[in-house]
């Protein structure tokens, strides 16, 4: 995989992407989706609930990463469920938090890049995103992963993305963890909103609304 850390720097603490050549701040994909109106609307959720949800999600992401690093269980219910599921599906982790960018306006970190024994032979991968909310927002996930696919293949022209998957790791009371296929949005559909975003045009797609229950 092409490493662009010498082109774009990601400040994980402040969640800021910076182009090193001139110090320009690049927009993350989830932030861009919010401006486009294709992400869940959390405007009615209190800052404290958002903070708690973000911290829980961060810990689960780290635990999943540790499960992959050691290829073993890590005494975290969500991460251990993740490890069992990905083993069952034959998913082989290649990279976690893989940085992609168009090097102009947008950058983001893909949660996990997978392959399988069969896909390895064809130089293909699967892109995955971990979700820890109480319900799955399928449309935003499809947009997010499809934008990732576009940037990934532009950055790695010799590698093809064969699939997009969501990894749902909710609290036990909301359901059982699962890995599911994301819908790939046609490249022409993806390019249109991105072009409008780059031009500064505000897009008014209807956003999915939610409330505190969707997070905790």
C-alpha positions in Angstrom: 0.0 0.0 0.0 1.2 3.5 -0.9 2.3 5.4 2.2 1.4 9.2 2.0 2.5 10.1 5.5 5.3 12.3 3.9 2.6 14.2 2.0 -0.3 14.4 4.5 0.0 14.5 8.3 -2.8 13.3 10.5 -3.0 14.7 14.0 -5.0 12.0 15.7 -5.5 14.0 18.9 -7.2 16.9 17.2 -8.4 14.9 14.2 -6.8 17.3 11.7 -5.3 16.4 8.3 -2.6 18.7 7.0 -0.9 18.8 3.6 2.8 19.1 4.5 3.9 21.0 1.4 1.9 24.2 2.3 0.2 23.5 5.6 -3.3 23.4 4.1 -5.9 21.7 6.3 -7.8 19.0 4.4 -11.3 18.0 5.1 -12.0 14.5 6.5 -14.6 12.4 4.7 -17.1 12.3 7.6 -16.9 16.1 7.9 -17.4 16.4 4.1 -20.4 14.1 4.3 -21.9 16.3 7.0 -21.6 19.3 4.7 -23.1 17.3 1.9 -26.0 16.3 4.1 -25.4 12.5 3.7 -24.4 11.7 7.3 -26.6 11.1 10.3 -27.8 14.3 11.9 -26.7 14.5 15.5 -27.6 18.1 16.0 -30.1 17.1 18.7 -27.6 15.1 20.7 -25.9 16.7 23.7 -22.2 17.4 23.6 -21.7 15.1 26.6 -23.5 12.2 24.9 -21.4 12.7 21.8 -18.2 12.8 23.9 -19.1 9.5 25.7 -20.0 7.8 22.5 -16.8 9.0 20.7 -14.7 7.7 23.6 -16.4 4.3 23.6 -15.9 4.1 19.8 -12.2 5.0 20.2 -11.6 2.4 22.8 -13.3 -0.3 20.7 -11.3 0.7 17.6 -8.1 0.4 19.6 -9.1 -3.0 21.0 -9.9 -4.3 17.5 -6.5 -3.1 16.4 -4.8 -5.0 19.3 -6.8 -8.1 18.5 -5.4 -8.0 15.0 -1.8 -7.2 16.1 -1.7 -10.2 18.4 -4.2 -12.3 16.5 -5.8 -13.1 19.8 -8.6 -12.2 22.1 -8.1 -9.0 24.2 -10.9 -9.3 26.9 -13.1 -6.7 25.2 -16.6 -8.1 24.2 -16.8 -6.1 21.0 -13.3 -6.6 19.9 -13.4 -10.4 20.6 -16.7 -10.6 18.6 -14.9 -8.8 15.8 -12.0 -11.2 15.9 -14.3 -14.3 15.7 -16.3 -12.8 12.9 -13.4 -11.8 10.7 -11.8 -15.2 11.2 -15.0 -16.9 10.3 -15.1 -14.9 7.0 -11.5 -15.5 6.2 -10.6 -11.8 6.4 -6.9 -11.0 6.7 -6.1 -7.5 8.0 -3.4 -5.7 6.0 -3.5 -2.2 7.6 -5.5 -0.3 10.2 -6.2 3.4 10.1 -4.8 3.6 6.5 -4.4 7.2 5.4 -5.8 8.1 2.0 -6.2 11.5 0.3 -6.7 13.3 -3.0 -3.8 15.5 -1.8 -5.9 18.6 -2.6 -9.0 18.9 -0.4 -9.9 15.6 1.2 -8.2 13.1 3.5 -9.3 10.3 5.8 -8.2 7.1 7.6 -9.8 3.9 6.6 -10.5 1.8 9.7 -9.3 -1.5 8.2 -8.0 -2.8 4.9 -8.6 -6.5 4.5 -7.8 -9.2 2.0 -8.5 -12.9 1.8 -6.4 -15.9 0.5 -8.3 -15.7 -2.8 -8.2 -11.9 -3.2 -4.4 -11.9 -2.5 -3.9 -13.8 -5.7 -5.7 -11.1 -7.6 -4.1 -8.2 -5.8 -7.5 -7.1 -4.4 -8.7 -5.8 -1.0 -11.8 -5.1 1.0 -12.3 -1.8 2.8 -14.0 -1.8 6.2 -15.5 0.7 8.7 -16.3 -0.1 12.3 -19.6 1.3 13.7 -20.5 1.2 17.4 -23.9 3.0 17.4 -27.1 1.3 18.5 -28.4 1.1 14.9 -26.9 1.0 11.4 -27.1 4.0 9.1 -26.7 2.2 5.8 -26.8 5.1 3.4 -24.1 7.2 5.2 -21.9 4.0 5.4 -22.3 3.4 1.7 -21.2 6.9 0.9 -18.3 6.8 3.3 -16.9 3.5 2.0 -17.5 4.5 -1.7 -15.5 7.7 -1.2 -12.8 5.7 0.5 -12.8 3.3 -2.5 -12.3 6.2 -4.9 -9.4 7.6 -3.1 -7.8 4.3 -2.3 -7.8 3.2 -5.9 -6.5 6.5 -7.1 -3.7 6.2 -4.5 -3.0 2.6 -5.3 -3.7 2.1 -9.0 -2.4 -1.4 -9.1 -4.8 -2.6 -6.3 -8.5 -3.0 -6.8 -11.2 -2.8 -4.1 -13.3 -5.9 -4.3 -15.7 -5.2 -1.5 -16.9 -2.7 1.1 -18.0 -3.9 4.5 -19.4 -2.5 7.7 -18.5 -4.0 11.1 -21.3 -3.3 13.6 -20.2 -3.6 17.3 -23.2 -2.3 19.3 -23.8 -2.6 23.1 -25.3 -5.9 23.9 -28.8 -4.5 24.5 -29.0 -3.3 20.9 -28.2 -6.5 19.1 -25.6 -9.0 18.1 -22.4 -7.8 16.3 -22.2 -8.5 12.6 -20.2 -7.9 9.5 -22.3 -6.9 6.5 -21.8 -5.8 2.9 -22.0 -2.1 2.2 -23.6 -0.9 -1.0 -21.1 0.5 -3.5 -22.3 3.8 -5.0 -21.5 4.3 -8.6 -18.3 6.4 -9.2 -20.2 9.0 -11.3 -22.6 9.5 -8.3 -19.6 9.8 -6.0 -17.7 12.2 -8.2 -20.7 14.6 -8.6 -21.1 15.6 -4.9 -17.3 15.7 -4.4 -16.9 18.1 -7.3 -19.6 20.3 -5.8 -18.0 20.1 -2.4 -14.6 21.2 -3.9 -16.3 24.1 -5.6 -17.8 25.3 -2.3 -21.4 24.5 -3.3 -23.7 23.5 -0.4 -25.5 20.2 -1.1 -28.9 19.5 0.5 -29.5 15.8 0.5 -31.8 14.7 3.3 -29.7 13.6 6.3 -30.6 10.7 8.5 -31.8 12.0 11.9 -31.1 10.4 15.2 -31.2 11.1 18.9 -29.4 10.2 22.1 -30.7 6.6 21.9 -28.8 6.0 18.7 -25.5 6.6 20.4 -25.7 5.2 23.9 
